[in-house]
Amino acid sequence: MKPFEEWTVLPHGKLTSIAEGLLTVVGDLHMPLGDFPRRMTVARLRDGRLVIYSAIALHEDEMRALERYGTPRFLVVPGELHRMDAKIWKDRYPDMTVIAPAGARAKIEPVVHVDVTSVELGDPEVHVVTMPGTDDGEAALVVERPSGTTLVVNDLIWNVGHRPGVGGWLLKVAGFTGKEPKIPPIAALKGIKDKRAFGEQLEAWARLPNLRRIVVSHGDVVEGDAPAVLRSLASRLAA
């Protein structure tokens, strides 16, 4: 789909708290193979500013709830394919700083100006990081809270269950859906340029203190033993 020029709301759920200072909302994209889930994540900094990761335009009642929660200040466009709502968010909140990984900047710039490719957010518990092994093409978010750490990732880890119909069958065959989190082969082929470096990063994230969950842009939040999931993905990538 083409990036939106005007505020355009597609079907979505409600903003939901998943940890202290951390919200998420899931929307649907109508694709040739069927409706497909996409997710926005919001991290609130200590001073009340908000980091918007992989923006989705929401209905006005949800936008008002978001604005009561904090002030949208940073817009993270985590990869070249997640730019669809970026311009309309920047238009709505002109003071937002647009952050994107350096390797995706050339594809994002025609849609929205990228202010920075790395930034300190002014909160030691929230960090935007570029994923090694991706030619600086993917950005992640690490959020540390007293109850545990959350890793927010974009297109290289999916957790989408099998879908119905012929479209669902094709997604299954292509490796996008399954019973457990995975790195789809097509996503790996396009996005991972150095498997060793990427795998080492997964292993490093698995060692994060008190890692509780992995929030993916496509699919369900990975709860339970998140470190074991990352180690399993790293092992499969190296096989």
Rosetta silent file (secondary structure, phi, psi, omega in degrees, C-alpha in Angstrom):
SEQUENCE: MKPFEEWTVLPHGKLTSIAEGLLTVVGDLHMPLGDFPRRMTVARLRDGRLVIYSAIALHEDEMRALERYGTPRFLVVPGELHRMDAKIWKDRYPDMTVIAPAGARAKIEPVVHVDVTSVELGDPEVHVVTMPGTDDGEAALVVERPSGTTLVVNDLIWNVGHRPGVGGWLLKVAGFTGKEPKIPPIAALKGIKDKRAFGEQLEAWARLPNLRRIVVSHGDVVEGDAPAVLRSLASRLAA
SCORE:     score description
SCORE:     0.000 S_00000001
   1 L     0.000  146.993  179.799    0.000    0.000    0.000 S_00000001
   2 L   -74.977  148.400  175.352    1.104    3.554   -0.720 S_00000001
   3 L   -58.816  142.597 -177.457    2.017    5.829    2.198 S_00000001
   4 L   -76.034  143.449  174.803   -0.931    7.915    3.343 S_00000001
   5 L   -98.947  -25.315  178.928   -1.104   11.639    2.585 S_00000001
   6 L  -126.564  158.317 -178.281   -4.069   12.296    4.891 S_00000001
   7 L   -58.029  111.774 -174.466   -5.057   10.873    8.275 S_00000001
   8 L  -126.844  120.065 -175.777   -6.444    7.478    7.299 S_00000001
   9 L  -104.111  120.397  173.284   -7.715    5.022    9.886 S_00000001
  10 L   -97.772  166.428 -179.132   -7.798    1.313    9.079 S_00000001
  11 L   -53.656  136.531  178.733   -9.424   -1.266   11.381 S_00000001
  12 E  -156.242  164.392  176.277   -7.679   -1.534   14.740 S_00000001
  13 L   -90.167 -155.587 -179.021   -8.189   -2.534   18.345 S_00000001
  14 L  -104.012  152.533  173.513   -7.722   -0.521   21.512 S_00000001
  15 L   -59.975  133.034 -175.733   -4.548    0.701   23.137 S_00000001
  16 E  -131.686  135.586  176.819   -3.531   -1.871   25.726 S_00000001
  17 E   -80.307  130.361  176.839   -0.991   -1.669   28.539 S_00000001
  18 E  -115.716  -10.241  176.053    1.563   -4.488   28.518 S_00000001
  19 E  -169.196  174.062  177.099    3.977   -3.100   31.145 S_00000001
  20 L   -58.454  126.797  176.055    4.637    0.087   33.084 S_00000001
  21 L    65.065   29.123 -177.350    4.822    2.934   30.593 S_00000001
  22 E  -144.017  117.112  179.106    4.294    0.668   27.603 S_00000001
  23 E  -115.768  158.210  173.495    1.211    0.511   25.358 S_00000001
  24 E  -148.099  156.297  177.240    0.459   -1.399   22.194 S_00000001
  25 E  -147.019  142.027 -178.446   -2.328   -1.563   19.630 S_00000001
  26 E  -112.646  133.028  175.440   -2.963   -3.998   16.777 S_00000001
  27 E  -120.463  176.488  179.847   -4.485   -3.046   13.442 S_00000001
  28 E  -120.380  139.011  170.367   -5.342   -4.877   10.242 S_00000001
  29 E  -109.957  132.004  177.006   -4.034   -4.404    6.719 S_00000001
  30 E   -86.545  110.859 -177.071   -6.169   -5.718    3.874 S_00000001
  31 E  -116.072  162.493  179.141   -3.749   -7.623    1.653 S_00000001
  32 L   -54.710  -30.510 -179.224   -4.302   -9.871   -1.388 S_00000001
  33 L   -91.057    5.514 -179.748   -3.732  -12.925    0.824 S_00000001
  34 E   121.942  170.551  177.447   -6.165  -11.721    3.498 S_00000001
  35 E   -63.465  140.089 -173.433   -6.237   -9.302    6.421 S_00000001
  36 E  -129.670  136.172 -176.776   -2.868   -9.064    8.078 S_00000001
  37 E   -78.693  141.809  171.833   -1.961   -7.877   11.604 S_00000001
  38 E  -137.378  152.711 -170.476    0.321   -4.931   12.231 S_00000001
  39 E  -132.628  139.021  169.235    1.271   -3.438   15.587 S_00000001
  40 E  -110.131  142.179  177.716    2.230   -0.057   17.008 S_00000001
  41 E  -123.991  141.120 -177.270    4.065    0.198   20.325 S_00000001
  42 E  -125.890  123.827  175.942    4.256    3.286   22.554 S_00000001
  43 E  -111.908  130.048  178.085    6.871    3.822   25.271 S_00000001
  44 E   -96.069  126.704  178.022    6.437    6.630   27.792 S_00000001
  45 L   -80.514  170.035 -175.692    9.619    8.315   28.951 S_00000001
  46 L   -59.640  -30.378 -177.004   10.152    9.533   32.502 S_00000001
  47 L   -92.713    8.117  176.560    9.194   13.094   31.593 S_00000001
  48 L    93.014   -5.655  174.462    5.928   12.068   29.906 S_00000001
  49 E   -72.970  153.105 -176.929    7.130   12.240   26.305 S_00000001
  50 E  -113.667  140.507  171.373    6.136    9.327   24.091 S_00000001
  51 E  -103.898  118.858 -179.017    8.156    7.201   21.700 S_00000001
  52 E  -101.212  116.565 -177.621    5.923    5.921   18.888 S_00000001
  53 E  -107.750  118.827  179.710    7.330    2.758   17.259 S_00000001
  54 L    60.196   71.779 -169.862    5.857    1.759   13.881 S_00000001
  55 L   -63.789  144.134  173.027    3.030    4.293   13.850 S_00000001
  56 L  -131.730  131.327  174.953   -0.589    3.458   13.042 S_00000001
  57 L   -68.580  131.019 -177.769   -3.305    6.105   12.628 S_00000001
  58 L  -114.517  160.743  173.205   -5.996    5.557   15.262 S_00000001
  59 L   -61.292  158.891 -171.574   -9.586    6.708   15.676 S_00000001
  60 H   -62.195  -33.810  179.362   -9.947   10.011   17.510 S_00000001
  61 H   -65.330  -37.574  178.061  -11.048    8.490   20.825 S_00000001
  62 H   -73.687  -34.748  176.983   -7.892    6.388   20.922 S_00000001
  63 H   -65.787  -39.381  176.922   -5.731    9.326   19.837 S_00000001
  64 H   -64.800  -38.491  176.609   -7.181   11.414   22.675 S_00000001
  65 H   -63.039  -39.684  178.344   -6.415    8.569   25.096 S_00000001
  66 H   -63.784  -43.060 -178.940   -2.863    8.501   23.765 S_00000001
  67 H   -68.268  -29.407  173.533   -2.481   12.246   24.214 S_00000001
  68 H   -70.093  -29.768 -178.459   -3.713   11.964   27.808 S_00000001
  69 H   -71.504  -33.692 -179.402   -1.071    9.294   28.340 S_00000001
  70 L   176.311 -173.536 -177.995    1.747   11.575   27.211 S_00000001
  71 E  -104.445  114.824  177.332    3.135   13.876   24.518 S_00000001
  72 E   -58.508  119.197 -174.172    4.091   12.236   21.200 S_00000001
  73 E  -129.047  -32.067 -179.592    7.715   13.316   20.738 S_00000001
  74 E  -124.492  132.483  178.871    9.687   10.620   18.921 S_00000001
  75 E  -116.840  110.769 -179.589    8.541    8.719   15.842 S_00000001
  76 E   -96.057  115.729  172.291   10.519    5.557   15.120 S_00000001
  77 L   -97.590   99.026 -164.274   10.173    4.275   11.549 S_00000001
  78 L   -77.060  -11.072  179.098   11.849    0.916   12.202 S_00000001
  79 L  -168.883  168.451 -172.509   12.314   -0.191    8.598 S_00000001
  80 L   -65.852  -21.986 -178.839   11.624    0.793    5.021 S_00000001
  81 L   -88.297   -5.152 -175.783    8.313   -1.105    4.876 S_00000001
  82 L  -111.183   43.164 -177.867    6.829    0.614    7.937 S_00000001
  83 L  -105.978    0.666 -168.970    6.579    4.131    6.545 S_00000001
  84 L   -59.336  -39.414 -177.633    2.894    4.051    5.509 S_00000001
  85 L  -103.338    4.322 -172.264    1.595    6.211    8.402 S_00000001
  86 H   -64.266  -46.149 -176.758    4.810    8.135    9.073 S_00000001
  87 H   -63.573  -43.326 -175.794    3.998   11.310    7.137 S_00000001
  88 H   -69.490  -29.022  173.918    0.526   11.731    8.575 S_00000001
  89 H   -69.625  -43.148  178.670    1.861   11.333   12.118 S_00000001
  90 H   -64.587  -37.346  177.160    4.554   13.935   11.454 S_00000001
  91 H   -64.292  -38.806 -178.610    1.920   16.237    9.952 S_00000001
  92 H   -72.649  -35.653 -178.694   -0.253   15.834   13.051 S_00000001
  93 L  -126.426   80.559 -174.091    2.653   16.346   15.457 S_00000001
  94 L   -60.490  -23.405 -178.190    5.183   18.605   13.684 S_00000001
  95 L   -81.879   -3.373 -179.898    7.491   18.725   16.712 S_00000001
  96 L   -66.514  140.854  171.873    8.112   14.977   16.617 S_00000001
  97 E   -89.949  122.272 -179.844   11.673   13.839   15.933 S_00000001
  98 E   -89.843  124.702 -177.902   11.656   11.193   13.209 S_00000001
  99 E  -116.319  133.938  176.308   14.109    8.366   13.840 S_00000001
 100 L  -149.129  150.503  176.810   14.999    5.690   11.292 S_00000001
 101 L   -65.384  145.782 -172.677   17.914    3.277   10.835 S_00000001
 102 H   -58.765  -37.109 -176.978   20.581    4.635    8.502 S_00000001
 103 H   -70.422  -17.744  179.323   20.275    1.781    6.019 S_00000001
 104 H  -102.266   -3.207 -172.098   16.566    2.457    5.483 S_00000001
 105 H   -59.050  -42.906 -176.031   16.829    6.222    5.323 S_00000001
 106 H   -61.968  -32.271  179.326   16.944    6.479    1.517 S_00000001
 107 H   -82.309  -25.338 -177.602   13.646    4.575    1.203 S_00000001
 108 H   -86.741  -34.544 -175.267   11.933    6.493    4.027 S_00000001
 109 L   -55.759  -36.956  178.105   13.036   10.027    3.078 S_00000001
 110 L   -63.219  -17.659 -178.832   10.702   10.323    0.047 S_00000001
 111 L   -97.375  -47.281 -178.617    7.795    9.836    2.486 S_00000001
 112 L  -149.848  141.573  179.524    8.937   11.734    5.565 S_00000001
 113 L   -66.959  130.863  177.063   12.129   13.576    6.481 S_00000001
 114 L   -91.695  119.682 -177.799   14.341   11.559    8.821 S_00000001
 115 L   -78.129  -42.883 -176.819   15.783   13.799   11.525 S_00000001
 116 E  -146.891  155.161  174.091   18.245   11.346   13.068 S_00000001
 117 L  -107.190   -8.306  171.552   19.464    7.768   12.695 S_00000001
 118 L  -150.648  149.061 -173.820   20.581    7.493   16.320 S_00000001
 119 L  -160.736  147.452  167.969   19.444    9.369   19.384 S_00000001
 120 L   -96.518  126.313 -172.723   19.565    9.485   23.163 S_00000001
 121 L   -86.564   -5.633 -179.339   15.993    9.740   24.421 S_00000001
 122 L    81.037   16.353  178.018   16.835   11.239   27.794 S_00000001
 123 L  -140.837  114.803 -176.453   15.624    8.163   29.673 S_00000001
 124 L   -65.839   -8.015 -178.843   18.145    5.461   30.683 S_00000001
 125 L   -96.824   -6.391 -176.007   15.404    2.820   30.567 S_00000001
 126 E  -129.669  125.894 -176.103   14.419    3.299   26.903 S_00000001
 127 E  -136.526  133.945  168.729   16.781    2.828   23.960 S_00000001
 128 E   -94.453  126.112 -177.058   16.416    2.824   20.174 S_00000001
 129 E  -129.996  147.036  173.830   19.014    0.472   18.695 S_00000001
 130 E   -90.331  135.443 -174.550   19.958   -0.566   15.174 S_00000001
 131 L   -79.985  120.940  176.600   20.003   -4.328   14.688 S_00000001
 132 L   -60.235  150.619  177.431   23.424   -5.724   13.719 S_00000001
 133 L    85.311    3.016 -177.635   23.574   -7.861   10.617 S_00000001
 134 L  -113.476   13.367 -172.976   20.899   -5.867    8.774 S_00000001
 135 L    54.100   39.863  179.810   23.117   -3.292    7.023 S_00000001
 136 L    57.983   34.470 -176.026   21.584   -0.789    9.441 S_00000001
 137 L   -98.292  -12.173 -176.573   18.174   -1.536    7.943 S_00000001
 138 L  -132.083  138.401  177.461   16.132   -2.407   11.049 S_00000001
 139 E  -114.640  143.111  177.162   15.645   -0.600   14.358 S_00000001
 140 E  -121.939  169.382  179.133   14.530   -2.138   17.651 S_00000001
 141 E  -128.821  131.719  176.382   13.442   -0.700   20.989 S_00000001
 142 E  -115.680  121.851 -176.707   14.619   -1.911   24.397 S_00000001
 143 E  -122.277  117.943 -179.967   12.461   -0.840   27.359 S_00000001
 144 E  -103.619  128.776  177.664   13.567   -1.631   30.918 S_00000001
 145 E  -132.727  163.450  179.769   11.037   -1.441   33.728 S_00000001
 146 L   -56.002  -32.476 -178.156   11.051   -2.624   37.360 S_00000001
 147 L   -84.405   -6.177  178.525    8.863   -5.588   36.410 S_00000001
 148 E   144.913  173.698 -176.965   11.135   -6.627   33.551 S_00000001
 149 E  -103.049  141.924  177.373   12.601   -5.770   30.171 S_00000001
 150 E  -119.027  132.659  174.383   10.689   -5.631   26.889 S_00000001
 151 E  -105.644  126.233  179.340   12.272   -6.026   23.458 S_00000001
 152 E  -112.306  121.245 -176.991   10.353   -4.449   20.559 S_00000001
 153 L  -125.455  169.325 -172.253   11.306   -5.654   17.078 S_00000001
 154 L  -107.144 -107.629 -167.566   10.089   -5.074   13.563 S_00000001
 155 L   -94.945   -3.165 -172.803   10.008   -7.336   10.500 S_00000001
 156 L   -97.158  -10.542  171.545   12.603  -10.000   11.241 S_00000001
 157 L  -126.546  124.256 -179.441   10.762  -11.867   14.017 S_00000001
 158 E  -117.648  152.571  175.574    7.138  -12.846   13.435 S_00000001
 159 E  -143.414   58.116 -177.314    4.605  -14.525   15.698 S_00000001
 160 E  -104.793  124.241  176.433    1.536  -14.938   13.478 S_00000001
 161 L   -69.665  166.777 -179.957   -0.598  -18.062   13.799 S_00000001
 162 L   -60.660  142.568 -178.039   -1.851  -19.903   10.756 S_00000001
 163 L  -106.616  157.103 -178.373   -4.546  -18.055    8.806 S_00000001
 164 L   -79.250  166.310  170.822   -7.611  -19.533    7.064 S_00000001
 165 H    77.704 -177.088 -179.250   -8.223  -20.016    3.376 S_00000001
 166 H   -63.254  -40.459  178.056   -5.976  -20.181    0.354 S_00000001
 167 H   -60.401  -41.844  177.881   -4.203  -16.986    1.408 S_00000001
 168 H   -63.478  -38.337  178.608   -3.459  -18.490    4.796 S_00000001
 169 H   -64.107  -41.859  179.374   -2.095  -21.620    3.143 S_00000001
 170 H   -64.891  -40.171  176.991    0.226  -19.538    0.960 S_00000001
 171 H   -63.170  -37.986  177.371    1.475  -17.594    3.995 S_00000001
 172 H   -64.157  -47.104 -179.920    2.143  -20.898    5.749 S_00000001
 173 H   -61.527  -36.933  179.769    4.058  -22.288    2.774 S_00000001
 174 L   -75.859   -8.366  176.015    6.075  -19.072    2.574 S_00000001
 175 L    86.495   18.148 -179.909    7.017  -19.462    6.229 S_00000001
 176 L   -87.376  -22.867 -176.056    5.296  -16.382    7.613 S_00000001
 177 E  -121.429  162.379  179.943    2.917  -18.182    9.984 S_00000001
 178 L   171.242 -175.421 -177.134    3.222  -20.988   12.493 S_00000001
 179 L   -87.893   -7.441 -178.262    2.731  -22.169   16.044 S_00000001
 180 L  -144.153  162.960  178.657    5.837  -20.432   17.381 S_00000001
 181 L   -58.927  147.139 -177.411    7.862  -17.269   16.725 S_00000001
 182 E  -152.913  162.751  169.695    9.992  -17.433   13.609 S_00000001
 183 L  -102.769  104.376 -178.190   12.224  -15.577   11.209 S_00000001
 184 L   -59.368  138.309 -177.972   10.414  -15.972    7.876 S_00000001
 185 H   -54.589  -40.911 -179.244   12.789  -17.097    5.118 S_00000001
 186 H   -66.699  -40.067  178.133   11.787  -14.228    2.821 S_00000001
 187 H   -64.986  -40.211  178.150   12.295  -11.688    5.595 S_00000001
 188 H   -63.664  -43.562 -178.561   15.677  -13.215    6.401 S_00000001
 189 H   -62.063  -40.947 -177.741   16.725  -13.162    2.745 S_00000001
 190 H   -80.453  -38.916 -168.379   15.782   -9.514    2.359 S_00000001
 191 H  -102.372  -24.633 -176.720   16.711   -8.145    5.756 S_00000001
 192 L  -100.822  113.815 -178.095   19.577  -10.181    7.208 S_00000001
 193 L   -98.661  -21.492  179.062   22.886   -9.503    5.499 S_00000001
 194 L  -137.401   97.241 -175.464   25.150  -11.046    8.131 S_00000001
 195 H   -61.931  -37.991 -178.481   23.590  -14.070    9.833 S_00000001
 196 H   -63.582  -47.160 -179.208   26.397  -14.403   12.357 S_00000001
 197 H   -64.230  -41.069  179.743   26.127  -10.794   13.537 S_00000001
 198 H   -65.949  -44.012  178.665   22.347  -10.991   13.704 S_00000001
 199 H   -61.938  -39.639  178.438   22.454  -14.282   15.604 S_00000001
 200 H   -64.042  -34.879  176.885   24.969  -12.881   18.061 S_00000001
 201 H   -67.240  -40.407  176.619   22.605   -9.974   18.714 S_00000001
 202 H   -59.987  -42.834  178.302   19.748  -12.377   19.417 S_00000001
 203 H   -63.321  -40.103  179.000   21.985  -14.209   21.893 S_00000001
 204 H   -64.844  -42.242  177.425   22.968  -10.902   23.501 S_00000001
 205 H   -64.887  -32.488  178.111   19.330   -9.898   23.873 S_00000001
 206 H   -63.405  -22.205  179.728   18.607  -13.287   25.426 S_00000001
 207 L   -93.372    3.177  177.486   21.038  -12.284   28.200 S_00000001
 208 L   -59.238  137.379  179.460   19.241   -9.023   28.982 S_00000001
 209 L   -59.097  126.034  172.622   18.441   -8.852   32.689 S_00000001
 210 L    57.116   42.014  176.656   14.892   -9.968   33.405 S_00000001
 211 E   -67.288  119.900 -173.321   13.770  -10.104   29.763 S_00000001
 212 E  -102.899  -34.453 -171.699   10.007  -10.678   29.983 S_00000001
 213 E  -155.969  158.629  172.084    8.589  -10.299   26.493 S_00000001
 214 E  -121.593  121.836  177.525    9.231   -9.686   22.824 S_00000001
 215 E   -99.008  121.901 -177.727    6.820   -7.361   21.051 S_00000001
 216 L  -106.647  154.311  178.376    6.695   -8.009   17.307 S_00000001
 217 L   -73.228  -23.616 -178.815    5.271   -5.787   14.578 S_00000001
 218 L  -130.452  106.713  176.985    3.368   -8.740   13.120 S_00000001
 219 E   117.113 -172.012 -175.622    1.655  -11.175   15.446 S_00000001
 220 L   -77.519  150.884  172.950    1.163  -11.823   19.142 S_00000001
 221 L   -61.650  134.981  178.705    3.432  -10.567   21.907 S_00000001
 222 E   -86.122  108.959  177.856    5.887  -13.303   22.871 S_00000001
 223 L  -105.268 -177.565  178.931    5.425  -13.930   26.577 S_00000001
 224 L    83.769 -134.331 -175.385    6.855  -16.670   28.767 S_00000001
 225 L   -88.360   76.645 -179.068   10.492  -17.635   28.263 S_00000001
 226 H   -60.132  -40.800  177.636   11.537  -14.857   25.880 S_00000001
 227 H   -58.428  -40.693  179.603   15.281  -15.602   26.270 S_00000001
 228 H   -64.174  -36.371  177.534   14.728  -19.208   25.183 S_00000001
 229 H   -62.482  -44.998  179.972   12.829  -17.993   22.106 S_00000001
 230 H   -64.482  -41.573  178.517   15.728  -15.746   21.100 S_00000001
 231 H   -64.959  -37.860  178.262   18.277  -18.512   21.603 S_00000001
 232 H   -64.659  -43.211  178.599   16.133  -20.889   19.536 S_00000001
 233 H   -62.702  -41.259  178.859   15.860  -18.346   16.714 S_00000001
 234 H   -63.616  -40.334  179.406   19.621  -17.804   16.775 S_00000001
 235 H   -64.765  -44.940 -179.840   20.230  -21.549   16.640 S_00000001
 236 H   -66.238  -34.319  179.035   17.875  -22.041   13.699 S_00000001
 237 H   -65.839  -35.619 -177.201   19.432  -19.120   11.873 S_00000001
 238 H   -80.928  -14.980 -175.335   22.890  -20.656   12.237 S_00000001
 239 L   -67.815    0.000    0.000   21.787  -24.136   11.081 S_00000001
